């Protein structure tokens, strides 16, 4: 009880120390020997800073498993029941000082209860210690190598600017030059105070040691970038010296800070202590002989040993279970160095005594017991030294005998008094593959010659029902057989009779942390479920070795008070806080994801309370940055010094805006009222832009100088402008072109604004109508028809025609009633319209009418026939006369016909000849 109380008190002090101020840290499980990545403590300078960017998933109240070791040295003594372990300070999202559980946590990672012990000296970080349980726990030998798996891993830190606050995070008024960083060894350290100016030639520097394998950096401003990436940077560390250069660019993309960190990565320290009760000594035959030894090493682990008086350590050979060839004396045993872990700090002591081996023989009743059991292949060592492990073996046809104890009678001459003790036996029964069973019985040798007098045993098959190793530090398993005689305990292990009924009841080691949903019994060999039941109690029948597991759900802590505090913090973008508040609150917000995983257990409640107390202090002194009033200042510079030239109503609006814009500076507004300040700046801008000068006198209406069919010119006066479209557009020269002919226009003028007066009202309009347009002469008319007394030319729409040189005009081109054989001149022009004058005359078309012909005489039919006959007779006579007299009047005609005939003949002859050639 006293030791348990010391453990609880020590744990409380550890938690209070770890959570105080910026040095807040959570204790983490001890690193263990494993070939994988192990939990490693950062011991980089500055010493007061804690790791926030890596993740310890295990409970701060750590579990001590078989052959694991923690990183502190303890006083070397045989009493190793109290071993202190160094807490780690790695905290990130989803993890707390307790193992991480999901809603239904079947087998949560666990840690041992803390235990006070001998004082220790922290050799590296000199931080507060958490305690590990006694290394001589009776169950230590039953732990498996699996219990030594690494209990930590790394996850990503959630940026402090997550869960954005919309009211502040979208503004660009926060300091855009912020380049501060957090690293996984500098939680409470202001990086801007590191040595160096922060330039590329003179970077800010920091140095130290680390046992972690990954270096992590987080920019405080989530909109800053590190080495061209995002706001987070990671680099795997090599063993030895690592130089890391960082270039942090602020959100303004202008401000840059260079950092150089020199990190020496060391192997992770080990601080677990080997279990002393697993080792047995082999006595040396004499003080000077080297025939002693030590037994009980786990072949899967690395160990070192040395005599207490020696300075150097000797590694235990790999896979060895014992070390021989030792001289008598006191020896220390520690865990050996691995690829990623240093040799252990803590040791246990084992004494190799000097002495002659004592004899071992069997008594009559012992032999009879073996004979009755059908034992064969009996092997009994003839001698053993005091304190060594004696192992007897034999082959039995059945496994229905479970040996629990053995009587060792002192072997003395008959009649002398003797000592007789009953030693507990470790009984291991295994099938030999031939239908028989090999029994191995082990006990610790006493300090005299013995006779094995009698075996004590239980009949029948007996099995174990053990709690899953991962739950042993989280829950207790209380098993009760229905019949008390159906269970017994030997060498710290309880056995239950085959076919017996037992009840397992699960209780929490730490009340208030979990809800027990279900209890399950699983066959240890096959992994098959034997029985299960909702709640914390399970009754089932024992038919094999079983493992008891519990399905647990974590009970979350009450975060009401915490949520109230967080509501006062701009978690969306903490850059809105002043630098002093920023440096104080940012590390606390970095711990928030882990705080959210705390349960309702007593320890977690203490952790939460300390966190809230620290957060209260930070919030009480929290100050926001001043509002950015640069927009107001910009507009104040635009306010005119002389307002007398402006209208009274606009001056009143300006004065009101100026008075309102002076309030933010007078009242020291902070960034939370930035929207209001920006609105005042906008109102001031509008008031200035809305100032109106007193207008000048209205001018007289414009004076017309000249006009045409397409333009108007006004007498332009200096300082005035003119408009012909009712004020839509204005010109200063008074000239308006591209106008429509014969159109009415209203021209107005006004006096321009000057430095002392505003623009005048518009004048009375000047009404002006443009002239008609002149039209070019058309082409001369085109003749269509001419007769004895008429001429017709082509008529073109919009034109008119004249035949009397323009004295008269007509719309069509038909002129009749003319004299025969007479010459006329016809002209045309474009007719006058509403918007255009008549064009000039075209070129004249000269046309002569036709002559008038005589009329033919009318004859009768008889006269016509007579005339025809007379004509025929006359023709005949003429033809006869021509023949007779050789008249040559038709000679030309005949020559033409002859020539034509000859040509035709030649043509057809050529065609025929061509066809012949082609054929």
ABEGO torsion letter per residue (X at the ends): XAAAAAAAAAAAAAAAAAABEAABBBBBBBBBBBABBBBBBBABOBAABBBAABBBABBABBBBBBGBBBABBBBBBABAABBBBBBBABBBBGBBABBBBBABBABBBBBBBBBBBBBBBBABAGBBBBBBBBAABAAAAABBAAAABBABBBBBBBBAABGBBAAAAABAABBAABABBBBAABAABBAAABBEAGBAABBBBBBEBBABABBBBBBABAABBBGGBBABBBBBBBBEBBBBBBBBBBAAGABBBBBBBBBBBBBBBBABBBBAAABBBBBBABAABBABBBBGBBAABBBBBBBAABABBBBBBBGBABBBGBBBEBBBBBBBBBAABBBBABBBBBBBBBEBBBBBBBBAAAAAAAAAAGBBGBBBBABBBBGBBBBBBBBBABAABBBABBBBBBBBBBGBBBBBBBBBBBBBBBBAGAGBBBBBBBBBBBABBBBBABBBBBBEBBBBBBBBAAAAAABBBBBBBABAAABBBBGGBBBBBBGBBBBBBBBBABBGABBBABBBBBBAAAGBBABBBBEABBBBBBABBBBBBBBBBBBBBBAAAAAAAAAABBAABAAABBAAAAAAAAAAAAAAAAAAABBABAAAAAAAAAAAAAAAAAAAABBBBBBBAAAAAAAAAABBABAAABBAAAAAAAAAAAAAAAAAAAAGBBAAAAAAAAAAAAAAAAAAAABBBBBBBBBBBBBBABBBAABBBBBBBBGBBBBAAGGABBBAAGBBBGBBBGBBBBBBBBBBBBAABBBBBBBBBBBBBBBBBBBBBBBBBBBABBBAABBBBBBBBGBBBBAAGGABBBABABBBGBBBGBBBBBBBBBBBBAABBBBBBBBBBBBBBBBBBBBBBBBBAAAAAAAAAAAAAAAAAAAAAAAAAGBAAAAAAAAAAAAAAAAAAAAAAAAAAAAAAAX
